[in-house]
Amino acid sequence: MTLSFAVHTVAARVVLVLATLAILAIPSSAQTNATADDAPELAPQLEWPAFPDALEAAIASERIVLVDVWSRTCGWCRKQQEEVYTQSDLQTYLLDTFELGRLDIDQTSDTLSYRGYTMSSQMLSAGFGATATPTTIFLEPDGQYITRLQGFHAYEDYFDVLRFIGSESFREMSFEDFMASEGK
């Protein structure tokens, strides 16, 4: 046996062992310790009204507007839709507390009217400071800007922000003080 052949054989065995270990490290559904009772209750995907419809509904309901700024090509947006917005308790809170609307940050050919200006969804998103997706924008019922939350946020963290804004605690305390008052 030549030295070259021996080295290739050893290398092939190392690769085979590493591949086997990698496969064994991947958890399968049969290996998971979670039971069906541990799984969170998921709700169907939310229906997202158009931005102008959300503003119109907010005037009538006097509720804060939550605007989801998204993109069809955004993986983090899909993750937020699938893992966060489908949590049934969060979804109930959203629907009971906010008027929902959506802006597609990639949309340049539409025409929206906002506070006396006419622009595309992309321009309006940028005007709200959304430089990436997903971004959540919060507006007063009359459309006045409150704040934004940029990026993907896990369920519990996102729900904390929703409760802070939805309870209108932001008017009288910082987020840190709100979290302390919640025992977190």
N, C-alpha and C positions, 0 to 999 in steps of 0.2 A: 504494500500500500504506500502510495507516495504521500509526502507531507501535505501537499495541496489538497488531495482527496480527504485526508484525515481532518484537516481544518474545516473544510466544507461540511463534512459529516457532523462534526461537533457543533458548528454554527447552526446547522439545520435542526439538531436536537434541542439546542438552546431556544431557538425560535418556536419550536413545537411546544416546549415546556411553558414558555411565556404566554403563548396563545391559549394554552389550556388553562393556565392560572387566570388569565383575563376573562375567559368565558365563565369560569367558576365564580369570579368576583361579581358578575352581573346578577343582581337579585331577580328571581323569577316570581311570578305571582304565587306559585306554590310554596316559596320559601318565606314569604312575608308573614309577620306575626300579627298584622292588623286583622281585625274581624270586620264583618259588614257593619256591626254596630259602631265601630270606631270611625267609619267613613263619614265625612261631612255630608249633610243633605244638600244636594245640588238642585238648582232651579233651572228652568229653560233659559236660553239666551235672552237678554233684555232686548226690548224693542227700543230703538233710539230714534226719537222724533228729530226732524230737521231743526236746525238752530232757530230759524224764525218762529217755528211753532212753539218751541220751548219758551222763547221770550214772550210770546202772546199768552201762553198758558200761565206764566209767572205773574203777569199783570193781574189776571183774574184770581189766581190762587194766593198771591202775595207770598210765594215760596221762593227760596234761593234757587238759582239755576246752576246746575252742574253740567258743564260742557265737556264731553269727551273728544279730545283732539287726537285723531288717529290717522293711520295710513294703511292701505290694503297690503303693502309690502312689509309692514312692521311686525316682526316676530314677537316683540314684547307686547304689542297691542293685542295680538291673538292670545298670548299667555294671560294677560289681564282679563280679557273677555272670558276665557275658558276656566281660569283658576280662581279669579277674584269675583267678578260680576255674576257668577253662577251660584255663589254661596247664598242659600235661601234667606238667612237672617239679614245679611247685608243687602240683598235685593229688596226685601220688605222695607228695610229702613230707607233705602234710596227712594223707592216709589211712594212712601208715606211722607217723606221730608222734602224732597227736591223736585223741581221740574227738570227733566233730562233733555239734553240736546247734543248734537254731534256736529263736528267739523272735520272734513277730510283735508288734511294739511297739503295734500298733493293736488287738490282741485283748484285749477286756475281759470276755468272757463265759466264758472257759475257767477251769479251776481246776487250779493246779499246787501241789505240795508241795515246799518247799525248806527244809531245815535247821529243821524244826519249824513252819514257817509255811505257810499256805495263801493263795494269791493268784492273780491273773490274770497272763498273760504281760506285759501292759502294766505292772502294778505291779512285777513281778520285774525287768523291764528297767530301770525307774526306780530300783529298789533297787540295781542294779549301776552306776548312774550314766549309763545310756544316755539322753541327752536328745534325741538325733537319730539318724537312720539314714543309712548303715549304721554300726553299732558292733560291734566284735569284742571279746568278753569271754573272758578266760582264767581257768580255774578249776583248782585242784588236783584230783587224782583223787577226793578225798573231798568235793569241791564247794566247798572254801574259795576265796574270791576271791583272784586274783593281781593282775590289772590289766585295763585296757581300752584299746582303740585306737579312737578315734572318727573317723568320716568315711571317705571314699573315699581309698584309697592306691593308687598305680600299682604294677604288678607287682613291680618290683625292690625298691622301698621296703617293700612289704608282705611280700615273701619274706624280707627282712632281719629284720623283726620276728618272723616265724614261726620263723626259725632261732635267733634270740636266745632266744625263749621255749621252743621245742621242744628245744633243746640243754640247757636249764636253766641257761644262762649267767647269766640274771638273778639267780640265787641268789648269785653271787660277784663280779659286775662290773656296771658301768653299761652302758647301751646304747652310749654313746660309746666306752668301752673295748673293748667287743665289736667294734664297727665298725673300730676301729684294729687289733685283733688279726686282723681279716679283710682288712686292707690297704685299707680303704675310707675 
